[in-house]
Amino acid sequence: MRVFEIERKTKETNISLYINIDGSGKVKSKTRIGFFDHMITALGTHAGFDITLEVDGDIEVDCHHTVEDTGIVLGQAIRQAIGDGKGITRFADCFLPMDEALGFAAIDISGRGFLAFEADFAYKNCGDYEVDATPEFFRALAMNAGITMHMKLLAGENDHHKIEALFKACARCLREALTVKGDKIPSSKGVI
């Protein structure tokens, strides 16, 4: 099983994360940011990851450090859990509808972290979650997991639906790209 546990403590956040990439989508997320817990749950559920996440962050400042640092830790854990990447599918893309919203994601588990993100949001917040933290989460995830990630919002009116469509599109890509279908490293270089 591809499992990893990590703890990361800074002056801004204290994070504990367990991840099982080959899980069943069982998620327990406690970040003290309700909407973000909802998004982590959506990510784990649709990626098929078992996730146990606890974050004590400086949310009295705002949600930025909690959200970004969670992306860092989740990315590091995914990178460690997949090891050399032997047998993974590597590439995936997904159009994901969420009511009136339509999100798109495409990923390459390449060992090279990169994010191209295109989305507009109408409001500053969804509950206690600041919507401008969304690209920060995905950037931190991509850079620390070594994933090339393209994300684009193609339609939508409701910010909740728009953000959720992007999280679920990413999740479905991770699920597909991390599926083991062989026994070779999927790279002409021989390494990811």
NULO-131480 format. One record per residue (C-alpha): x, y, z; residue in three letters; residue number from 1. Coordinates in Angstrom, 3 decimals, always signed. Layout:
// NULO-131480
[node [X Y Z] "ala" NUM]
...
This chain:
// NULO-131480
[node [+0.000 +0.000 +0.000] "met" 1]
[node [+1.099 +3.533 -0.755] "arg" 2]
[node [+0.823 +5.172 +2.645] "val" 3]
[node [+2.626 +8.100 +4.247] "phe" 4]
[node [+2.372 +10.066 +7.482] "glu" 5]
[node [+3.851 +13.515 +7.963] "ile" 6]
[node [+3.940 +16.265 +10.550] "glu" 7]
[node [+4.975 +19.838 +9.831] "arg" 8]
[node [+5.187 +22.573 +12.416] "lys" 9]
[node [+5.924 +26.229 +11.736] "thr" 10]
[node [+5.170 +29.459 +13.589] "lys" 11]
[node [+1.973 +29.699 +11.518] "glu" 12]
[node [+0.659 +26.120 +11.349] "thr" 13]
[node [+0.932 +22.736 +13.008] "asn" 14]
[node [-0.151 +19.984 +10.612] "ile" 15]
[node [-0.516 +16.233 +10.990] "ser" 16]
[node [-1.477 +14.191 +7.928] "leu" 17]
[node [-1.992 +10.515 +7.173] "tyr" 18]
[node [-2.670 +9.474 +3.580] "ile" 19]
[node [-3.354 +6.132 +1.939] "asn" 20]
[node [-3.454 +6.594 -1.823] "ile" 21]
[node [-4.900 +3.103 -2.226] "asp" 22]
[node [-7.714 +3.731 +0.222] "gly" 23]
[node [-11.473 +3.907 -0.117] "ser" 24]
[node [-12.033 +7.657 +0.186] "gly" 25]
[node [-12.453 +7.777 +3.954] "lys" 26]
[node [-11.631 +11.332 +5.106] "val" 27]
[node [-11.380 +13.055 +8.486] "lys" 28]
[node [-10.391 +16.700 +8.089] "ser" 29]
[node [-10.110 +19.158 +10.958] "lys" 30]
[node [-8.713 +22.498 +9.797] "thr" 31]
[node [-11.162 +24.775 +11.673] "arg" 32]
[node [-12.201 +26.165 +8.258] "ile" 33]
[node [-15.534 +24.546 +7.443] "gly" 34]
[node [-15.533 +25.068 +3.688] "phe" 35]
[node [-11.911 +23.908 +3.394] "phe" 36]
[node [-12.739 +20.725 +5.344] "asp" 37]
[node [-15.552 +20.207 +2.834] "his" 38]
[node [-13.071 +20.570 -0.073] "met" 39]
[node [-10.485 +18.214 +1.491] "ile" 40]
[node [-13.281 +15.701 +2.014] "thr" 41]
[node [-14.333 +16.061 -1.632] "ala" 42]
[node [-10.718 +15.665 -2.765] "leu" 43]
[node [-10.102 +12.519 -0.714] "gly" 44]
[node [-13.469 +10.978 -1.520] "thr" 45]
[node [-13.168 +11.402 -5.289] "his" 46]
[node [-9.462 +10.545 -5.433] "ala" 47]
[node [-10.103 +7.400 -3.390] "gly" 48]
[node [-7.573 +8.512 -0.773] "phe" 49]
[node [-7.937 +7.797 +2.922] "asp" 50]
[node [-6.953 +11.052 +4.639] "ile" 51]
[node [-6.704 +11.993 +8.279] "thr" 52]
[node [-5.807 +15.677 +8.570] "leu" 53]
[node [-5.488 +17.911 +11.610] "glu" 54]
[node [-4.384 +21.515 +11.281] "val" 55]
[node [-3.910 +24.126 +13.958] "asp" 56]
[node [-3.287 +27.309 +12.013] "gly" 57]
[node [-3.325 +31.039 +12.624] "asp" 58]
[node [-6.871 +31.469 +11.308] "ile" 59]
[node [-7.227 +34.554 +13.494] "glu" 60]
[node [-5.032 +36.201 +10.807] "val" 61]
[node [-6.847 +34.603 +7.854] "asp" 62]
[node [-7.071 +31.183 +6.215] "cys" 63]
[node [-4.084 +31.624 +3.868] "his" 64]
[node [-1.377 +29.863 +5.911] "his" 65]
[node [-3.657 +26.954 +6.822] "thr" 66]
[node [-4.735 +26.381 +3.223] "val" 67]
[node [-1.310 +26.821 +1.601] "glu" 68]
[node [+0.545 +24.788 +4.223] "asp" 69]
[node [-1.998 +21.989 +3.899] "thr" 70]
[node [-1.244 +21.955 +0.164] "gly" 71]
[node [+2.479 +21.746 +0.935] "ile" 72]
[node [+2.054 +18.820 +3.325] "val" 73]
[node [-0.424 +16.977 +1.103] "leu" 74]
[node [+1.928 +17.367 -1.864] "gly" 75]
[node [+4.919 +16.100 +0.135] "gln" 76]
[node [+2.902 +13.117 +1.370] "ala" 77]
[node [+1.718 +12.180 -2.133] "ile" 78]
[node [+5.264 +12.415 -3.477] "arg" 79]
[node [+6.591 +10.147 -0.726] "gln" 80]
[node [+3.689 +7.684 -0.989] "ala" 81]
[node [+4.149 +7.088 -4.733] "ile" 82]
[node [+7.883 +6.431 -4.386] "gly" 83]
[node [+9.549 +6.002 -7.777] "asp" 84]
[node [+6.174 +5.942 -9.553] "gly" 85]
[node [+6.657 +2.475 -10.950] "lys" 86]
[node [+3.593 +1.368 -12.891] "gly" 87]
[node [+1.494 +4.526 -12.445] "ile" 88]
[node [-0.663 +5.755 -15.317] "thr" 89]
[node [+0.997 +9.186 -14.894] "arg" 90]
[node [-1.299 +11.360 -17.060] "phe" 91]
[node [-4.962 +12.238 -16.551] "ala" 92]
[node [-7.520 +14.877 -17.439] "asp" 93]
[node [-11.075 +15.516 -16.344] "cys" 94]
[node [-14.011 +17.785 -17.109] "phe" 95]
[node [-16.086 +17.926 -13.935] "leu" 96]
[node [-19.595 +19.415 -13.741] "pro" 97]
[node [-20.896 +20.729 -10.430] "met" 98]
[node [-24.405 +21.985 -11.137] "asp" 99]
[node [-23.919 +25.120 -13.304] "glu" 100]
[node [-20.131 +25.068 -12.835] "ala" 101]
[node [-17.693 +23.193 -15.041] "leu" 102]
[node [-14.100 +22.664 -13.982] "gly" 103]
[node [-11.248 +21.171 -15.966] "phe" 104]
[node [-8.005 +19.666 -14.719] "ala" 105]
[node [-5.130 +17.904 -16.463] "ala" 106]
[node [-2.106 +16.504 -14.670] "ile" 107]
[node [+1.213 +14.857 -15.361] "asp" 108]
[node [+2.965 +13.215 -12.445] "ile" 109]
[node [+6.278 +14.230 -13.935] "ser" 110]
[node [+8.441 +15.068 -10.933] "gly" 111]
[node [+8.265 +18.699 -12.050] "arg" 112]
[node [+5.929 +20.913 -10.069] "gly" 113]
[node [+3.972 +23.481 -12.080] "phe" 114]
[node [+0.532 +25.075 -11.908] "leu" 115]
[node [-1.419 +26.911 -14.585] "ala" 116]
[node [-4.630 +28.143 -12.959] "phe" 117]
[node [-7.430 +30.112 -14.592] "glu" 118]
[node [-10.585 +30.909 -12.627] "ala" 119]
[node [-12.549 +33.961 -11.581] "asp" 120]
[node [-14.592 +34.188 -8.412] "phe" 121]
[node [-17.352 +36.676 -7.658] "ala" 122]
[node [-16.916 +36.982 -3.900] "tyr" 123]
[node [-14.127 +37.173 -1.353] "lys" 124]
[node [-15.360 +34.322 +0.821] "asn" 125]
[node [-17.210 +31.023 +0.889] "cys" 126]
[node [-18.102 +30.872 +4.558] "gly" 127]
[node [-14.847 +31.299 +6.480] "asp" 128]
[node [-12.735 +30.304 +3.446] "tyr" 129]
[node [-11.142 +33.024 +1.320] "glu" 130]
[node [-11.568 +32.094 -2.327] "val" 131]
[node [-8.194 +33.551 -3.367] "asp" 132]
[node [-6.551 +30.790 -1.310] "ala" 133]
[node [-7.713 +28.255 -3.920] "thr" 134]
[node [-4.836 +28.693 -6.407] "pro" 135]
[node [-2.408 +28.859 -3.464] "glu" 136]
[node [-3.552 +25.407 -2.327] "phe" 137]
[node [-3.193 +23.872 -5.780] "phe" 138]
[node [+0.171 +25.574 -6.399] "arg" 139]
[node [+1.550 +24.242 -3.104] "ala" 140]
[node [+0.156 +20.774 -3.868] "leu" 141]
[node [+1.590 +20.678 -7.408] "ala" 142]
[node [+5.023 +22.037 -6.469] "met" 143]
[node [+5.498 +19.709 -3.509] "asn" 144]
[node [+4.102 +16.595 -5.195] "ala" 145]
[node [+6.118 +17.183 -8.374] "gly" 146]
[node [+2.984 +17.365 -10.517] "ile" 147]
[node [+2.424 +19.476 -13.612] "thr" 148]
[node [-1.151 +20.675 -13.181] "met" 149]
[node [-3.426 +22.710 -15.417] "his" 150]
[node [-6.746 +23.874 -14.000] "met" 151]
[node [-9.401 +25.982 -15.645] "lys" 152]
[node [-12.901 +27.015 -14.715] "leu" 153]
[node [-15.015 +26.822 -17.873] "leu" 154]
[node [-18.417 +27.855 -16.474] "ala" 155]
[node [-20.139 +28.766 -13.263] "gly" 156]
[node [-21.984 +31.365 -11.241] "glu" 157]
[node [-21.832 +30.072 -7.670] "asn" 158]
[node [-18.350 +30.296 -6.099] "asp" 159]
[node [-18.994 +27.237 -3.917] "his" 160]
[node [-19.807 +25.163 -6.997] "his" 161]
[node [-16.892 +26.600 -8.983] "lys" 162]
[node [-14.307 +25.776 -6.315] "ile" 163]
[node [-15.794 +22.353 -5.664] "glu" 164]
[node [-15.720 +21.534 -9.392] "ala" 165]
[node [-11.977 +22.295 -9.440] "leu" 166]
[node [-11.233 +20.224 -6.317] "phe" 167]
[node [-13.210 +17.280 -7.688] "lys" 168]
[node [-11.608 +17.546 -11.140] "ala" 169]
[node [-8.190 +17.454 -9.491] "cys" 170]
[node [-9.273 +14.479 -7.377] "ala" 171]
[node [-10.453 +12.475 -10.370] "arg" 172]
[node [-7.174 +13.206 -12.164] "cys" 173]
[node [-5.142 +12.081 -9.168] "leu" 174]
[node [-7.174 +8.900 -8.922] "arg" 175]
[node [-6.596 +8.032 -12.574] "glu" 176]
[node [-2.958 +9.148 -12.847] "ala" 177]
[node [-1.932 +7.241 -9.703] "leu" 178]
[node [-3.635 +4.013 -10.786] "thr" 179]
[node [-1.033 +1.277 -11.152] "val" 180]
[node [-1.357 -0.435 -14.517] "lys" 181]
[node [+2.066 -1.939 -15.043] "gly" 182]
[node [+5.484 -2.486 -13.537] "asp" 183]
[node [+7.610 +0.046 -15.413] "lys" 184]
[node [+8.367 +3.675 -14.633] "ile" 185]
[node [+6.265 +5.609 -17.191] "pro" 186]
[node [+9.061 +7.771 -18.581] "ser" 187]
[node [+11.441 +7.507 -21.502] "ser" 188]
[node [+14.127 +8.808 -19.105] "lys" 189]
[node [+13.586 +5.883 -16.749] "gly" 190]
[node [+12.794 +8.159 -13.789] "val" 191]
[node [+10.007 +10.493 -12.752] "ile" 192]
